[in-house]
């Protein structure tokens, strides 16, 4: 896709900026560390800016402003808008406009970072090239009424340069002179920007390419525990695309999702409210539907096997598995029709049956089959 784009479509401002950030981060920062080393102040500054800007993207730009998954008081909104700008990922208004288009047109024309156009396009190509005229901000009318959001939209570049680059450089100078200023600029400034940006970009590319689909296979979004480690919990992308308004991405108690923990803590502190949660019954139904689809796909693959004896045994097992999933799904759908929330005891009784089904799927996947099974 990228190789077919005319030269005059290059967005030179974005291209030069991102190339400069990458080269400085990958060459300048290592050279500084080799010649000057690093002290605890530089590490603390890098960690603060990394967490502040990264969480401002995930908690602020993404879950608060894009999906309205909770409400926050003005100190939280102001903090995430200021440090979100310091990630150099555009204003919240622009970021949310693109992201809402992504959810509305996932994997289709109209998706700004459509993975069907290739990994590189979804990762960074859509930023480097102008394919269409700038889309109107017609899907963010709520944000256009927010005075803080519009203030940041007008001044995001100035905020980014002042708070994201000049401030850490000044702090480094106060700490240890010009050497400290250079280190802070390279480490807490440029290197941190590069890491936060690439982490965000990988959600658009890698999490639509590699990973599991435990909640839905209707689009390319996938769950990646590894990416959740680098993006404060955003790696559970399959769940997010299935239930985009839930303030949690890692919905299971054991999922690594610092952003949901931060939102929960803000609620306890009185700084956040109206946290949106999908009911456990709906989540369970989504898992069962996805498991049934997975079993049906494997049955289709097994049916193409040339080993007749193995094919007959596997077909019988998979058919039985699909029937079990169908029964549990129908029971759950029927229960949802008659009550808003399925009782905890009902959920616990079904959990053992569901675990057995999922274990069977895992067992079948672990076999050395004559044909490859989907991941």
C-alpha positions in Angstrom: 0.0 0.0 0.0 2.7 2.5 1.0 4.8 1.7 -2.1 1.9 2.7 -4.4 1.4 6.2 -2.8 2.4 9.1 -5.1 5.3 11.2 -3.9 3.2 14.3 -3.6 1.1 12.6 -1.0 3.9 12.6 1.6 3.1 14.6 4.7 6.5 16.2 5.1 5.9 17.7 8.5 5.0 14.4 10.1 7.6 12.5 8.2 10.5 14.7 9.1 9.4 15.0 12.7 9.0 11.2 13.2 12.2 10.5 11.4 14.1 13.0 13.5 12.6 11.6 16.7 13.5 8.0 15.7 17.1 8.8 14.7 17.7 11.0 17.8 16.2 8.4 20.1 18.0 5.4 18.5 21.4 7.1 18.0 21.6 10.2 20.2 20.3 8.7 23.4 22.6 5.6 23.3 25.6 7.8 22.6 24.8 10.0 25.6 24.5 6.9 27.8 27.8 5.6 26.6 29.8 8.8 27.1 28.0 10.3 30.2 26.1 7.5 31.8 22.9 8.1 33.7 21.9 9.0 37.3 18.9 8.5 39.4 17.4 11.9 38.6 17.5 11.2 34.8 15.8 7.8 35.5 13.1 9.4 37.7 12.4 12.1 35.1 12.2 9.5 32.3 9.8 7.3 34.4 7.6 10.2 35.4 7.2 11.5 31.9 6.8 8.0 30.5 4.0 7.1 32.9 2.4 10.6 32.7 2.3 10.8 28.9 1.5 7.1 28.4 -1.3 7.1 30.9 -2.6 10.4 29.5 -3.1 8.7 26.2 -4.6 5.5 27.5 -6.7 6.9 30.4 -7.4 10.3 28.9 -7.3 10.4 25.1 -8.6 6.9 24.7 -10.9 5.7 27.5 -12.1 9.1 28.8 -12.4 11.3 25.7 -12.7 8.8 22.8 -15.1 6.3 24.4 -16.6 8.3 27.3 -16.2 5.2 29.5 -16.2 7.3 32.6 -16.5 10.9 33.8 -13.6 12.8 35.4 -13.3 16.1 37.2 -11.3 18.9 35.7 -8.0 18.2 37.4 -7.9 14.8 35.8 -9.0 16.1 32.4 -6.5 19.0 32.5 -3.6 16.7 33.5 -4.3 14.1 30.7 -4.8 16.9 28.2 -1.5 18.6 29.1 0.6 15.4 29.3 -1.3 13.8 26.4 -0.1 16.6 24.2 3.5 15.8 25.4 3.2 12.5 23.6 3.2 14.4 20.3 0.2 12.4 19.0 -1.9 15.4 18.0 -4.6 17.1 20.1 -7.2 15.1 21.9 -9.9 16.3 19.5 -7.9 15.1 16.4 -6.8 11.8 18.1 -10.4 11.0 19.2 -11.8 11.9 15.8 -9.5 9.4 14.1 -10.0 6.7 16.8 -13.8 6.9 16.6 -13.6 6.5 12.8 -11.4 3.5 13.4 -14.0 1.8 15.5 -16.9 2.7 13.2 -15.1 1.4 10.0 -12.7 -1.2 11.4 -10.9 -3.1 8.6 -12.9 -1.2 6.0 -12.6 2.0 3.9 -12.9 4.9 6.3 -10.7 3.3 8.9 -7.7 5.7 9.2 -5.3 2.9 10.2 -6.9 0.0 8.3 -4.9 -3.1 8.8 -6.1 -4.5 5.5 -3.8 -2.0 3.9 -0.8 -3.6 5.4 1.1 -3.7 8.7 3.3 -0.7 7.9 0.3 1.4 6.9 -1.6 0.6 10.1 1.5 1.2 12.2 2.8 4.5 10.8 2.0 4.9 7.1 -1.3 6.5 7.7 0.5 9.3 9.5 3.2 9.8 6.9 1.0 10.1 3.9 -2.1 12.2 2.9 -4.5 9.9 1.2 -7.7 12.0 1.6 -8.5 15.6 2.5 -8.5 16.2 6.2 -11.8 14.7 7.5 -14.2 17.0 9.3 -14.6 16.8 13.1 -18.2 15.6 12.6 -18.0 12.7 15.0 -16.8 14.6 18.1 -19.5 17.1 18.7 -19.4 16.4 22.4 -15.7 17.2 22.6 -16.1 20.4 20.6 -18.3 21.6 23.5 -15.6 20.9 26.0 -13.7 24.1 26.8 -10.6 22.3 28.1 -10.5 20.0 25.0 -10.8 23.0 22.6 -8.2 25.0 24.6 -5.8 22.0 24.2 -6.7 21.7 20.5 -5.6 25.3 19.9 -2.3 25.0 21.8 -1.3 21.4 21.8 1.9 21.9 19.8 3.0 24.7 22.2 2.1 22.6 25.2 4.0 19.6 23.8 7.2 21.6 23.1 7.1 23.6 26.4 6.0 20.8 28.8 7.2 17.8 26.9 10.7 19.0 25.8 11.7 22.3 27.3 10.6 21.6 30.9 12.5 18.4 31.4 15.5 20.0 29.7 15.4 22.9 32.2 15.0 20.5 35.1 18.0 18.6 33.9 20.0 21.8 33.7 19.1 22.8 37.2 20.2 19.3 38.4 23.6 19.1 36.7 24.2 21.9 34.2 24.4 21.5 30.5 25.3 17.8 30.6 22.1 17.2 32.6 20.1 19.3 30.3 21.3 17.3 27.3 20.6 14.1 29.0 17.1 15.1 30.1 16.3 16.3 26.5 17.5 13.0 25.0 16.2 10.5 27.6 13.1 12.1 29.3 12.3 14.0 26.1 13.1 12.4 22.8 13.6 8.7 23.8 10.4 8.8 25.9 8.4 10.3 23.0 9.7 7.6 20.7 8.8 4.8 23.1 5.3 6.1 23.9 4.5 6.8 20.2 5.7 3.4 19.0 3.7 1.6 21.8 0.6 3.4 20.6 1.3 2.6 17.0 1.8 -1.1 17.8 -1.8 -1.3 19.1 -3.0 -0.2 15.6 -0.7 -2.7 13.8 0.4 -5.6 16.0 -2.8 -6.0 17.9 -4.7 -6.3 14.6 -2.2 -9.0 13.4 -1.0 -11.3 16.1 -2.9 -12.6 19.2 -6.0 -14.3 20.4 -9.7 -13.5 19.7 -11.5 -14.8 22.8 -14.4 -12.4 22.5 -15.1 -11.9 18.8 -13.7 -12.7 15.4 -15.8 -10.2 13.5 -12.8 -7.9 13.1 -9.1 -8.2 13.1 -8.6 -6.9 16.7 -6.6 -9.3 18.9 -5.6 -9.6 22.5 -1.9 -9.4 23.3 -0.6 -9.7 26.9 2.9 -8.6 25.8 1.5 -5.3 24.3 -0.5 -4.7 27.5 2.9 -4.5 29.4 4.0 -1.6 27.2 0.7 0.2 26.9 -0.7 0.3 30.4 -3.2 -2.4 29.6 -4.3 -1.5 26.0 -3.1 -4.8 24.6 -6.5 -6.5 25.3 -7.7 -5.2 22.0 -10.1 -7.9 21.1 -12.1 -7.3 24.2 -11.9 -3.6 23.6 -13.4 -3.8 20.1 -16.1 -6.1 21.3 -17.0 -3.8 24.3 -15.5 -0.4 23.5 -17.3 1.6 26.1 -16.1 -0.5 29.1 -13.5 1.4 31.1 -11.6 -1.8 31.4 -9.6 -3.4 28.6 -8.2 -6.3 30.6 -11.5 -7.3 32.1 -10.3 -10.4 34.0 -9.0 -9.8 37.5 -5.6 -11.2 36.5 -5.3 -9.1 33.4 -2.5 -6.5 33.5 -4.3 -3.3 33.0 -2.9 -0.4 35.1 -5.2 2.1 33.3 -8.3 0.4 34.7 -6.7 0.3 38.2 -5.9 4.0 37.9 -9.5 4.8 36.9 -10.8 2.7 39.8 -8.5 4.6 42.2 -9.7 7.9 40.8 -13.2 6.9 41.5 -12.4 6.0 45.1 -10.7 9.4 45.4 -13.8 11.2 44.1 -12.1 12.4 40.9 -13.9 10.0 38.6 -17.5 8.7 38.3 -20.0 6.8 36.1 -17.5 4.0 35.3 -19.1 1.9 32.5 -18.9 -1.8 32.9 -20.2 -4.6 30.7 -22.1 -7.2 32.8 -20.3 -10.6 33.4 -23.2 -12.4 31.7 -22.7 -10.4 28.4 -19.0 -11.1 28.6 -19.6 -14.8 29.1 -22.0 -14.9 26.2 -19.4 -13.2 24.0 -16.8 -15.8 25.0 -19.1 -18.7 24.3 -20.0 -17.3 20.9 -16.4 -16.9 20.0 -15.5 -20.4 21.3 -18.3 -21.9 19.1 -17.0 -20.0 16.1 -13.5 -21.3 16.8 -14.7 -24.8 17.1 -16.7 -24.6 13.8 -13.6 -23.2 12.0 -11.5 -26.1 13.3 -14.2 -28.6 12.2 -14.1 -27.1 8.7 -10.3 -27.6 8.6 -10.5 -31.1 10.0 -13.0 -32.1 7.3 -10.3 -31.4 4.7 -7.9 -33.9 6.3 -6.8 -36.8 4.1 -6.6 -39.1 7.1 -10.1 -40.6 7.1 -9.9 -42.4 10.5 -8.5 -39.4 12.3 -10.9 -37.1 10.5 -13.9 -39.2 11.7 -12.8 -39.1 15.3 -12.0 -35.4 15.3 -15.2 -34.6 13.5 -17.2 -36.5 16.2 -15.4 -34.7 19.0 -15.7 -31.3 17.5 -19.4 -31.8 16.8 -20.0 -32.8 20.4 -18.0 -29.7 21.5 -20.1 -27.4 19.3 -23.3 -28.9 20.7 -22.2 -28.3 24.3 -21.3 -24.7 23.5 -24.6 -24.2 21.7 -26.5 -25.5 24.8 -24.7 -23.3 27.2 -25.1 -20.2 24.9 -28.8 -20.8 24.5 -29.2 -21.2 28.3 -27.4 -17.9 28.9 -29.3 -16.0 26.2 -32.6 -17.2 27.7 -31.5 -16.1 31.1 -30.6 -12.7 29.8 -34.0 -12.3 28.4 -35.7 -12.6 31.8 -33.3 -10.8 34.0 -30.9 -7.9 33.7 -28.1 -9.7 35.7 -27.6 -13.4 35.9 -27.2 -14.5 39.6 -23.7 -15.2 40.9 -24.7 -18.7 41.8 -25.9 -19.4 38.3 -22.7 -18.0 36.9 -20.6 -20.2 39.1 -22.5 -23.3 38.1 -21.9 -22.6 34.5 -18.3 -21.7 34.9 -17.2 -25.3 35.5 -19.0 -26.3 32.3 -17.5 -23.5 30.3 -14.0 -24.2 31.6 -14.4 -27.8 30.5 -15.4 -26.6 27.0 -12.4 -24.2 26.7 -10.1 -27.0 28.0 -11.4 -29.3 25.3 -10.7 -26.6 22.7 -7.1 -26.2 24.1 -6.6 -29.9 24.0 -7.7 -30.2 20.4 -5.4 -27.3 19.4 -2.5 -29.0 21.1 -2.7 -32.1 18.9 -0.5 -32.5 15.9 -3.1 -32.2 13.3 -2.7 -33.0 9.6 -3.7 -29.4 8.8 -2.8 -26.2 10.7 -5.3 -24.8 13.2 -5.8 -21.1 13.6 -4.0 -19.4 16.5 
